[in-house]
Amino acid sequence: MNPRLNIKKDTKIYVACPANVATGGPELLHQFAFKLKKNNLNVFIFYTNRTGKDPVHNNYREYAIEWVEEIKDDVHNILIVPEVETNFILNYNKIQKVIWWLSIDFYFLSLPGIVGKLNRILLHKFNIQTYFGFNKRLKNIDLHMVQSKYAETFLKSKKIDNLIYMSDYLHKNFIDIETKLALKENIVAYNPKKGIKFTTELMQAASDIRFVAIENMRREEVVQLLQKAKVYVDFGFHPGKDRIPREAAILKCCVITNKKGSANFFEDLPINNEYKFYDKTSSINGIKKTIQECFFKYDEKINHFKQYVDEIQNQEKQFDNEIKEFIKLSY
């Protein structure tokens, strides 16, 4: 099936985004709207879960996207929602509908009722990345956009092929940060919100290695930590192409992950297999050895991440090309 949208001069494009939230997903939704605006399209943000008069987070004021309180359900208009808002999009009848799969896992984890609870138990308690409750009505959506190979593979397994790529990119201010290799220390940075059970097991088995959590830090403090650390580990479930591994790589960290979600796809995380492990007790000695090699052969090992860094630096250009392909869908 060839993806199609009907974009006219008077088409209003609504991008649904949670209000007053500053995480990777909302940032990307604002970046997307900003790029559409630069291409002279009529784009608006519709903030969900709005509680106050001003739903715009301070981090996103620079994009200067007009926001609206209601959506005109018209066949000429387009509504774009992240995968966690699929129930919201199904409330509209006439408007052209687009789902942007920024992740796979969060779709299933956000499902209401017993199904969502079951999915959360499977992932968080039993570490099982198998889910229930996919809504077959989503197959009738006008267009699906995927941020990762992981998402594309999942949708195709559900016989959905009216999809295009719409990836993402790091902010230019981040890409331009200069990191001095001489200031690197034998530190492993980690995010305690990602795979903490296995990371804790690793830390207990590697008490001679200094681990520093990315926790209760301002943005500048996160950057300073990653500029000092030689290694960043991430044993989370990788619901899409995660940002922190890319930020760590740009700041000259060796990146070590598991093989879950998008991390299992070289297209999403293009690093050598020697830096990807199954998060099992039997892997711990191998992970410790790899960390030590990154410490003491850092000048050699950091070169293994050149392809990853090159791709990250090129992602905004790629995103611009994907925006052009999105606009061409009406031709």
FENZIMO-V61839 format. One line per field, one symbol per residue. ss: DSSP state (a for helix, b for strand, c for the rest). phi: phi as a letter, one per 20 degrees, with the letter a starting at -180 (. if undefined). psi: psi as a letter, one per 40 degrees, with the letter a starting at -180 (. if undefined). A space follows every 10 residues. Layout:
ss: ???
phi: ???
psi: ???
//
This chain:
ss: cccccccccc cbbbbbbbcc cccaaaaaaa aaaaaaaacc cbbbbbbbcc cccccccaaa aaacccbbcc cccccccbbb bbaaaaaaac cccccbbbbb bcccaaaaac ccaaaaaaaa aaaacccccc cccccaaaaa ccbbbbccaa aaaaaaaccc ccbbbccccc caaaaccccc aaacbbbbbb cccccaaaaa aaaaaccccb bbbcccccaa aaaaaaaabb bbbbcccccc ccaaaaaaaa cccbbbbccc aaaacccccc ccaaabcccc aaaaaaaaaa aaaaaacaaa aaaaaaaaaa aaacaaaaaa aaaaaaaacc c
phi: .efbcdddfe fedddebffl cdcgfgffff ffffffffem eedcedeelf ddfdeefgfd ffflefdceb deecfeecdd cffedfffff fddeffdcdd efbdgfgffe ffmfffffff fgfeedldec ccofeffffe ffbdddebfg fgfffffemd ceccebeabe gggfgefede ffefcfcdeb dfeclfffff ffffecfede dceebldfgf fffffffefe ccdbdfelfb ffefgfffff emefdccece lffedffece cfffdccfec gfeffffgff fffffecgge ffffdffgfg fffefffffg ffffffffge e
psi: hhhiighide hhhhhhhiif hgaddddddd ddddddddef igiihhhifh dadhehidde dddfhhiiei hhgideihhh iidefdddde eiddihhhhh gdidddddde iiaddddddd dddddefhfh iiehhedede idihhheidd ddddddeefh egiihgbaii iddddehhhh ddeiigihii heehfddddd ddddefeehh hhhghfiidd ddddddddid ihihfaegda hidddddddd ffihhhiafi bdeehdddgg iideehihgi deeddddddd dddddefddd ddeeeddddd dddedddddd dddddddede .
//
